[in-house]
């Protein structure tokens, strides 16, 4: 009986979880915006490509909202040192937010890393400092 239970438990551990089954995911067009040449960016792209039917990738530094308009969902990865901290150190340079202006942004968006803080700071939302 114990041997049977161990075999069943081992088999259960090797089965993919429903969230890892690409066929179970809706056929979404996902846009990933990040630093594509970093290991982190490459890992995110590889993961998303395994999960979704179409994944477009964009470098965060030169991405514009217009390039993201066809995506069903946008995934934005943005390190704090390349956003808020950079803006504090270079106040004379114009800010670049790949999502553009708050009032014009209309895509479902997943914010990774410090993306939430950086976007909120650029959009002037409360709670971004303190």
Buried (B, 14 or more C-beta within 10 A) or exposed (E): EEEEEEEEEEEEEEEEEEEEEEEEBEEBEBBBBBBBEEEBBBEBBEEBBEBBEBBBBBEBEEBEBEBBEEBBBBBBBBBBEBBBEBBEEEEEEEEBBBBBEEEEBEBEBEBBBBBBBBBBBBBEEEEBEE
